[in-house]
C-alpha cells in the first residue's frame, strides 16, 4: 500500500507539474499574442502619425508652391503694370514735345529750332532725326511706327534716298528743303544712270518722269 501510495503521489506530482507547464505555455502564448497585438497597434499608430506628418508636409509644400506662384504672378503683374505706366508716360511726354514742335511750325513755318531758343526741343529734334534715319532704312526704332509717321507727316524727310546720318533728315515743307530734296533725287538719278537726260529712260522708269 505504501508503494502504491508513493506511486500515486509521484503521478499526481507529475500531473501537477505538467499542468503548470501547460498553463505557463498558455500564458506565454497569450502574452505573446497580446504583445504582438500591442506591437501591431503601436506600429499602426506610428504609421498613422507618419502618414499625417507626410500629409501635413505635402499640404504645406503645396501651399508654399501655390503661395510662391501667386507671389510670382503678383510681381509679374506689378512689373507689367509699371512697364505699361512708364510706356504711357513716355508716349505722353513724346506727344507733348511733338505738339510743341507742331505749334512752332504753325507759327514759324519751319521745323528748324535754335538751341538758344529751346534747348530741350532742339535736342529732341536731333534725337528724332537719328531715329528717322533708322526708320527710312527699315531698321528697328525705339518709337512706334505711328510716331515715326507723325514726324514724316509734319515735314521730316530724307534729303536723298539712302541717307545714313541725321543731317540727311530735313524739313521737306520749306521751299529751300524741297529744292534740296529734288536736287538729291537728281544726284541719285545721275549716279544711277550716268546722265541727267530723262527722255531715253522715261518709258522704262516712269517714276522719274516730271510734270
URSULMO-V609541 format. One line per field, one symbol per residue. psi: psi as a letter, one per 20 degrees, with the letter a starting at -180 (. if undefined). Layout:
BEGIN
psi: ???
END
This chain:
BEGIN
psi: ggggghghggghghggggggggggggggggggggggggggggggghgggghgggggggggghgggggggggghggggggggggggghghggggghghghgggggghhijqjppqhhgnhghghgggghghhhghghjkrqqjrrhhghhhghhhiprphqqkqiqhiiprniiqgghgghgggghgghghhgijqjphgijhhimiijqq.
END
